[in-house]
Amino acid sequence: MKPALRLLGWTAGIAWITTPSAQACAVCFGAPGSNVNDAMAMAIGFMLLILAAIFGFLVAFFFYLRRRASASLPDSTDHPL
């Protein structure tokens, strides 16, 4: 890693940790119990639900392929090598 890039990373990290104004305020982040915060939580939950559905369909598809592949294999006793 280049020394200038490393120095920039350290400087930005220290500035973010030590300066409270660099962190999000209640208006940007959403005050607890506000409509914006509730809507953001529902949106995140919806996106997680969509991801779970996609991964579930992907796993089901692989089980379908596994079942179909094992059903099409001939018996090893019928066909000698």
RAJO-V416669 format. One record per backbone hydrogen bond with DSSP energy under -1.0 kcal/mol. CO is the residue of the C=O (numbers start at 1). NH is the residue of the N-H. If there is no record, write none. Layout:
co-><CO CO>
nh-><NH NH>
This chain:
co-><2 3 4 5 6 7 8 9 10 11 12 13 14 15 19 20 25 26 31 34 35 36 37 38 39 40 41 42 43 44 45 46 47 48 49 50 51 52 53 54 55 56 57 58 59 60 61 62 63 64 65 66 67 68>
nh-><6 7 8 9 10 11 12 13 14 15 16 17 18 19 22 23 29 30 34 38 39 40 41 42 43 44 45 46 47 48 49 50 51 52 53 54 55 56 57 58 59 60 61 62 63 64 65 66 67 68 69 70 71 72>
